[in-house]
């Protein structure tokens, strides 16, 4: 009888511990969009949203995604892989690397610095998320990109 009692206590403790392991960290909301390059979908590009605002006095975590063949992406939080991004203002970076292969040297970064290292792209993630984080990039970065609503350039 004592053995069964100990088993039940053990299971109860495991259940309590599992219940206490919920997601922690800042609130996230779903964010998705599309990246085009000279009016064509930009496939296999890395998209990064870095908050410019702080959450509870601390830097908020970034979110990243990779575009699919149609240039679509859905962000995931860097710190724990949860879907989405932290609401607020973000600096957006888009990059695509050619690393070469099969004995061919890579070309390196294929996207101009204006869209990644020295990005001019911004997006405001609304409190309820967005499916319109769209960016129309140009091989001529001096022309401002056309972007989706809401917020930013």
GROMACS elastic network, one bead per residue, 0.5 to 0.9 nm:
[ bonds ]
;  ai    aj funct       b0    kb
    1     4     6  0.53432   500
    1     5     6  0.63732   500
    1     6     6  0.88240   500
    2     5     6  0.50222   500
    2     6     6  0.62540   500
    2     7     6  0.86723   500
    3     6     6  0.52241   500
    3     7     6  0.63125   500
    3     8     6  0.87965   500
    4     8     6  0.62143   500
    4     9     6  0.86222   500
    5     8     6  0.51753   500
    5     9     6  0.62537   500
    5    10     6  0.86187   500
    6     9     6  0.50674   500
    6    10     6  0.60852   500
    6    11     6  0.86145   500
    7    10     6  0.50364   500
    7    11     6  0.61765   500
    7    12     6  0.85422   500
    8    11     6  0.51002   500
    8    12     6  0.60484   500
    8    13     6  0.86109   500
    9    12     6  0.50366   500
    9    13     6  0.62259   500
    9    14     6  0.86788   500
   10    13     6  0.51872   500
   10    14     6  0.62766   500
   10    15     6  0.86548   500
   11    14     6  0.50657   500
   11    15     6  0.61395   500
   11    16     6  0.86439   500
   12    15     6  0.50959   500
   12    16     6  0.62729   500
   12    17     6  0.87110   500
   13    16     6  0.50828   500
   13    17     6  0.61845   500
   13    18     6  0.85894   500
   14    17     6  0.51124   500
   14    18     6  0.61231   500
   14    19     6  0.85870   500
   15    18     6  0.51273   500
   15    19     6  0.61925   500
   15    20     6  0.87386   500
   16    19     6  0.50889   500
   16    20     6  0.63291   500
   16    21     6  0.89527   500
   17    20     6  0.51507   500
   17    21     6  0.65723   500
   18    21     6  0.53952   500
   18    22     6  0.78965   500
   19    22     6  0.65397   500
   21    24     6  0.81779   500
   23    80     6  0.87218   500
   23    82     6  0.86287   500
   24    27     6  0.85575   500
   25    28     6  0.88644   500
   25    79     6  0.89487   500
   26    55     6  0.72937   500
   26    56     6  0.89030   500
   26    60     6  0.75311   500
   26    61     6  0.82548   500
   26    86     6  0.68282   500
   27    85     6  0.81445   500
   27    86     6  0.61018   500
   27    87     6  0.77496   500
   28    77     6  0.79904   500
   28    82     6  0.78233   500
   28    83     6  0.73236   500
   28    84     6  0.55165   500
   28    87     6  0.66694   500
   28   127     6  0.86784   500
   28   129     6  0.82627   500
   29    83     6  0.73977   500
   29    85     6  0.55790   500
   29    86     6  0.63816   500
   29    87     6  0.67344   500
   29   125     6  0.82092   500
   29   126     6  0.82294   500
   29   127     6  0.70003   500
   29   128     6  0.61038   500
   29   130     6  0.79944   500
   30    74     6  0.76290   500
   30    75     6  0.72784   500
   30    76     6  0.85316   500
   30    83     6  0.61983   500
   30    85     6  0.65051   500
   30    86     6  0.89383   500
   30   128     6  0.76842   500
   30   130     6  0.63970   500
   30   131     6  0.77122   500
   31    73     6  0.84885   500
   31    74     6  0.58911   500
   31    75     6  0.57406   500
   31    76     6  0.85068   500
   31    83     6  0.80737   500
   31    84     6  0.51451   500
   31    85     6  0.63899   500
   31   125     6  0.75056   500
   31   129     6  0.54650   500
   31   131     6  0.57243   500
   31   132     6  0.78188   500
   31   133     6  0.69622   500
   32    72     6  0.73520   500
   32    73     6  0.54542   500
   32    75     6  0.61993   500
   32    84     6  0.79539   500
   32   129     6  0.85294   500
   32   130     6  0.63374   500
   32   132     6  0.64715   500
   32   133     6  0.58433   500
   32   134     6  0.80941   500
   33    71     6  0.82529   500
   33    72     6  0.56744   500
   33    73     6  0.55822   500
   33    74     6  0.67662   500
   33    75     6  0.89131   500
   33   130     6  0.79326   500
   33   131     6  0.54861   500
   33   132     6  0.50575   500
   33   135     6  0.78836   500
   33   148     6  0.82990   500
   34    41     6  0.76738   500
   34    42     6  0.82986   500
   34    67     6  0.76835   500
   34    70     6  0.77938   500
   34    71     6  0.51685   500
   34    73     6  0.61259   500
   34    74     6  0.89680   500
   34   131     6  0.89015   500
   34   132     6  0.76398   500
   34   133     6  0.66744   500
   34   135     6  0.63983   500
   34   136     6  0.82001   500
   34   148     6  0.89481   500
   35    40     6  0.85124   500
   35    41     6  0.61911   500
   35    42     6  0.56767   500
   35    43     6  0.82462   500
   35    45     6  0.84970   500
   35    47     6  0.88270   500
   35    67     6  0.74981   500
   35    70     6  0.84386   500
   35    71     6  0.50235   500
   35    72     6  0.64954   500
   35    73     6  0.79829   500
   35    94     6  0.86648   500
   35   133     6  0.85072   500
   35   134     6  0.58141   500
   35   136     6  0.59103   500
   35   137     6  0.72015   500
   36    39     6  0.55118   500
   36    40     6  0.50924   500
   36    43     6  0.85105   500
   36    70     6  0.85836   500
   36    71     6  0.62715   500
   36    72     6  0.89787   500
   36   134     6  0.81500   500
   36   135     6  0.63930   500
   36   137     6  0.58228   500
   36   138     6  0.82038   500
   37    40     6  0.51592   500
   37    41     6  0.61163   500
   37    42     6  0.55289   500
   37    71     6  0.89814   500
   37   135     6  0.86398   500
   37   136     6  0.60980   500
   37   138     6  0.55516   500
   37   139     6  0.71092   500
   38    41     6  0.83836   500
   38    42     6  0.89311   500
   38   136     6  0.72110   500
   38   137     6  0.62318   500
   38   139     6  0.64316   500
   38   140     6  0.87838   500
   39    42     6  0.89384   500
   39   136     6  0.67431   500
   39   137     6  0.77933   500
   39   138     6  0.79215   500
   40    70     6  0.84937   500
   40    71     6  0.83121   500
   40   136     6  0.86918   500
   41    67     6  0.89256   500
   41    68     6  0.87884   500
   41    69     6  0.71253   500
   41    70     6  0.51186   500
   41    72     6  0.80086   500
   41   136     6  0.89564   500
   42    45     6  0.64529   500
   42    67     6  0.70462   500
   42    68     6  0.80199   500
   42    69     6  0.72502   500
   42    70     6  0.69059   500
   42    72     6  0.83318   500
   42    96     6  0.89986   500
   42   137     6  0.89890   500
   43    66     6  0.81430   500
   43    67     6  0.53794   500
   43    68     6  0.52820   500
   43    70     6  0.62118   500
   43    72     6  0.80471   500
   43    96     6  0.88156   500
   44    66     6  0.57993   500
   44    68     6  0.58496   500
   44    69     6  0.68636   500
   44    71     6  0.75779   500
   44    96     6  0.69942   500
   45    65     6  0.83221   500
   45    66     6  0.54529   500
   45    67     6  0.53113   500
   45    68     6  0.80782   500
   45    71     6  0.79052   500
   45    94     6  0.66312   500
   45    95     6  0.56466   500
   45    97     6  0.79238   500
   46    64     6  0.71894   500
   46    65     6  0.59145   500
   46    67     6  0.66098   500
   46    93     6  0.79747   500
   46    94     6  0.56467   500
   46    95     6  0.52319   500
   46    96     6  0.61624   500
   46    97     6  0.88381   500
   47    63     6  0.83524   500
   47    64     6  0.55244   500
   47    65     6  0.52398   500
   47    66     6  0.59951   500
   47    67     6  0.74216   500
   47    73     6  0.79742   500
   47    75     6  0.81962   500
   47    92     6  0.71472   500
   47    93     6  0.57649   500
   47    95     6  0.67347   500
   48    62     6  0.70864   500
   48    63     6  0.58274   500
   48    65     6  0.66902   500
   48    66     6  0.88636   500
   48    75     6  0.82275   500
   48    91     6  0.80534   500
   48    92     6  0.56124   500
   48    93     6  0.51008   500
   48    94     6  0.65293   500
   48    95     6  0.86674   500
   48   116     6  0.88405   500
   49    62     6  0.56437   500
   49    63     6  0.52061   500
   49    64     6  0.62717   500
   49    65     6  0.89535   500
   49    75     6  0.82586   500
   49    85     6  0.77151   500
   49    90     6  0.56285   500
   49    91     6  0.57465   500
   49    93     6  0.66635   500
   49   122     6  0.85138   500
   49   123     6  0.81502   500
   50    60     6  0.80091   500
   50    61     6  0.71599   500
   50    63     6  0.66713   500
   50    64     6  0.87285   500
   50    89     6  0.83336   500
   50    90     6  0.50599   500
   50    91     6  0.51414   500
   50    92     6  0.64185   500
   50    93     6  0.82433   500
   51    54     6  0.74029   500
   51    59     6  0.75813   500
   51    60     6  0.60105   500
   51    61     6  0.70290   500
   51    62     6  0.62622   500
   51    63     6  0.86858   500
   51    85     6  0.87603   500
   51    86     6  0.74173   500
   51    87     6  0.83887   500
   51    88     6  0.68825   500
   51    89     6  0.57290   500
   51    91     6  0.63112   500
   51    92     6  0.88194   500
   52    59     6  0.79775   500
   52    60     6  0.80494   500
   52    88     6  0.78160   500
   52    89     6  0.56410   500
   52    90     6  0.53231   500
   52    91     6  0.66006   500
   53    57     6  0.89770   500
   53    58     6  0.87572   500
   53    59     6  0.70702   500
   53    60     6  0.70968   500
   53    88     6  0.65967   500
   53    89     6  0.62237   500
   53    90     6  0.76679   500
   54    57     6  0.54175   500
   54    58     6  0.51308   500
   54    60     6  0.55148   500
   55    58     6  0.53101   500
   55    59     6  0.62279   500
   55    60     6  0.55248   500
   55    86     6  0.87296   500
   56    59     6  0.83748   500
   56    60     6  0.86946   500
   57    60     6  0.88933   500
   60    86     6  0.71488   500
   61    77     6  0.68671   500
   61    78     6  0.65569   500
   61    79     6  0.65381   500
   61    85     6  0.81511   500
   61    86     6  0.74195   500
   62    76     6  0.86120   500
   62    77     6  0.61277   500
   62    78     6  0.57110   500
   62    79     6  0.77674   500
   62    85     6  0.71880   500
   62    86     6  0.78994   500
   62    90     6  0.86799   500
   63    75     6  0.57716   500
   63    76     6  0.52355   500
   63    78     6  0.51828   500
   63    79     6  0.83411   500
   63    81     6  0.85851   500
   63    83     6  0.87479   500
   63    84     6  0.70792   500
   63    85     6  0.56334   500
   63    86     6  0.81203   500
   64    74     6  0.81546   500
   64    75     6  0.52310   500
   64    76     6  0.55662   500
   64    77     6  0.65937   500
   64    78     6  0.65705   500
   64    84     6  0.88376   500
   64    85     6  0.86095   500
   65    73     6  0.59828   500
   65    74     6  0.60311   500
   65    76     6  0.64046   500
   66    71     6  0.86197   500
   66    72     6  0.82342   500
   66    73     6  0.60719   500
   66    74     6  0.79395   500
   66    75     6  0.83393   500
   67    70     6  0.74320   500
   67    72     6  0.50965   500
   67    74     6  0.80806   500
   68    71     6  0.51751   500
   68    72     6  0.54404   500
   68    73     6  0.65685   500
   69    72     6  0.74660   500
   70    73     6  0.89939   500
   72   134     6  0.87544   500
   74    83     6  0.76990   500
   74    84     6  0.71234   500
   74   131     6  0.86277   500
   75    82     6  0.87353   500
   75    83     6  0.61464   500
   75    85     6  0.64884   500
   76    79     6  0.89589   500
   76    80     6  0.83092   500
   76    81     6  0.53325   500
   76    82     6  0.54611   500
   76    85     6  0.66415   500
   77    80     6  0.60406   500
   77    82     6  0.52347   500
   77    83     6  0.61711   500
   77    84     6  0.60703   500
   77    85     6  0.59175   500
   77    86     6  0.81784   500
   78    81     6  0.57055   500
   78    82     6  0.79697   500
   79    82     6  0.81646   500
   81    84     6  0.87620   500
   82    85     6  0.84743   500
   84   129     6  0.78555   500
   85    88     6  0.88821   500
   85   125     6  0.75169   500
   85   129     6  0.80624   500
   86    89     6  0.88761   500
   86    90     6  0.89727   500
   86   125     6  0.72373   500
   86   126     6  0.89609   500
   86   127     6  0.84347   500
   86   129     6  0.88764   500
   87    90     6  0.86695   500
   87   124     6  0.73487   500
   87   126     6  0.55362   500
   87   127     6  0.53071   500
   87   128     6  0.79609   500
   87   129     6  0.72437   500
   88   123     6  0.82722   500
   88   124     6  0.53159   500
   88   125     6  0.50138   500
   88   126     6  0.64355   500
   88   127     6  0.75363   500
   89   122     6  0.72240   500
   89   123     6  0.59441   500
   89   125     6  0.62616   500
   89   126     6  0.87513   500
   89   151     6  0.80506   500
   89   152     6  0.78479   500
   90   121     6  0.85973   500
   90   122     6  0.56206   500
   90   123     6  0.52853   500
   90   124     6  0.60132   500
   90   125     6  0.73686   500
   90   152     6  0.83853   500
   91   119     6  0.74559   500
   91   120     6  0.77561   500
   91   121     6  0.60638   500
   91   123     6  0.66010   500
   91   124     6  0.88559   500
   91   152     6  0.89184   500
   92   115     6  0.76981   500
   92   116     6  0.74958   500
   92   119     6  0.69099   500
   92   120     6  0.78431   500
   92   121     6  0.51681   500
   92   122     6  0.53801   500
   92   123     6  0.68316   500
   93   114     6  0.87763   500
   93   115     6  0.55863   500
   93   117     6  0.73501   500
   93   118     6  0.85686   500
   93   119     6  0.60268   500
   93   120     6  0.84798   500
   93   121     6  0.69043   500
   93   122     6  0.86767   500
   94   111     6  0.73108   500
   94   115     6  0.56350   500
   94   116     6  0.52296   500
   94   117     6  0.88897   500
   94   119     6  0.83391   500
   94   121     6  0.89366   500
   95   109     6  0.67957   500
   95   110     6  0.71690   500
   95   111     6  0.56367   500
   95   112     6  0.83131   500
   95   113     6  0.86964   500
   95   115     6  0.73816   500
   95   116     6  0.59723   500
   95   117     6  0.87480   500
   96   108     6  0.82227   500
   96   109     6  0.58240   500
   96   110     6  0.55432   500
   96   111     6  0.61003   500
   97   100     6  0.89903   500
   97   106     6  0.81430   500
   97   107     6  0.75169   500
   97   108     6  0.51995   500
   97   110     6  0.58241   500
   97   111     6  0.80282   500
   98   101     6  0.88613   500
   98   105     6  0.87028   500
   98   106     6  0.50544   500
   98   107     6  0.51927   500
   98   109     6  0.63953   500
   98   110     6  0.68084   500
   99   104     6  0.87406   500
   99   105     6  0.69300   500
   99   107     6  0.65010   500
   99   108     6  0.59378   500
   99   109     6  0.86166   500
  100   103     6  0.75057   500
  100   104     6  0.52567   500
  100   107     6  0.68565   500
  100   108     6  0.82381   500
  101   104     6  0.51657   500
  101   105     6  0.66844   500
  101   106     6  0.70942   500
  102   105     6  0.85539   500
  105   108     6  0.88684   500
  106   109     6  0.89577   500
  107   110     6  0.71649   500
  109   112     6  0.76057   500
  109   113     6  0.86073   500
  111   114     6  0.82276   500
  111   115     6  0.68126   500
  111   116     6  0.74587   500
  111   139     6  0.78018   500
  112   115     6  0.59007   500
  112   116     6  0.71148   500
  112   117     6  0.83834   500
  112   118     6  0.87950   500
  112   139     6  0.73987   500
  112   140     6  0.85167   500
  112   141     6  0.69944   500
  113   116     6  0.50661   500
  113   118     6  0.52330   500
  113   119     6  0.65150   500
  113   141     6  0.87055   500
  114   117     6  0.67213   500
  114   120     6  0.59231   500
  114   121     6  0.80955   500
  114   141     6  0.64111   500
  114   142     6  0.84901   500
  115   118     6  0.65369   500
  115   120     6  0.62908   500
  115   121     6  0.64742   500
  115   137     6  0.80454   500
  115   141     6  0.78784   500
  116   120     6  0.81389   500
  116   121     6  0.84146   500
  119   122     6  0.83286   500
  120   153     6  0.78970   500
  121   135     6  0.85731   500
  121   145     6  0.82117   500
  121   147     6  0.89518   500
  121   152     6  0.73028   500
  121   153     6  0.60916   500
  122   151     6  0.76341   500
  122   153     6  0.55968   500
  123   133     6  0.72639   500
  123   147     6  0.89039   500
  123   148     6  0.88093   500
  123   149     6  0.83512   500
  123   150     6  0.71778   500
  123   151     6  0.53706   500
  123   153     6  0.69083   500
  124   133     6  0.89338   500
  124   149     6  0.86590   500
  124   150     6  0.63029   500
  124   152     6  0.58374   500
  125   128     6  0.81156   500
  125   129     6  0.60249   500
  125   130     6  0.67358   500
  125   133     6  0.83991   500
  125   150     6  0.74513   500
  125   151     6  0.75354   500
  126   129     6  0.51470   500
  126   130     6  0.67112   500
  126   150     6  0.74800   500
  126   151     6  0.84262   500
  127   130     6  0.87877   500
  130   133     6  0.65146   500
  130   149     6  0.85178   500
  130   150     6  0.80064   500
  131   134     6  0.82901   500
  132   135     6  0.89999   500
  132   147     6  0.86988   500
  132   148     6  0.54395   500
  132   149     6  0.59359   500
  132   150     6  0.74406   500
  133   147     6  0.74233   500
  133   148     6  0.55231   500
  133   149     6  0.67604   500
  133   150     6  0.76926   500
  134   146     6  0.82306   500
  134   147     6  0.52989   500
  134   149     6  0.76256   500
  135   145     6  0.66928   500
  135   146     6  0.60516   500
  135   148     6  0.63112   500
  136   145     6  0.54556   500
  136   146     6  0.50072   500
  136   147     6  0.59107   500
  136   148     6  0.85250   500
  137   140     6  0.83988   500
  137   141     6  0.74656   500
  137   143     6  0.88999   500
  137   144     6  0.81640   500
  137   145     6  0.52048   500
  137   146     6  0.71213   500
  137   147     6  0.85173   500
  138   141     6  0.56355   500
  138   142     6  0.85159   500
  138   143     6  0.71259   500
  138   144     6  0.81236   500
  138   145     6  0.66548   500
  139   142     6  0.88933   500
  139   143     6  0.88581   500
  140   143     6  0.59482   500
  140   144     6  0.87952   500
  141   144     6  0.66560   500
  141   145     6  0.75686   500
  142   145     6  0.87805   500
  144   153     6  0.82927   500
  145   153     6  0.76498   500
  146   153     6  0.78028   500
  147   150     6  0.88554   500
  147   152     6  0.83068   500
  147   153     6  0.65710   500
  148   151     6  0.82611   500
  148   152     6  0.89013   500
  148   153     6  0.86424   500
  149   152     6  0.80388   500
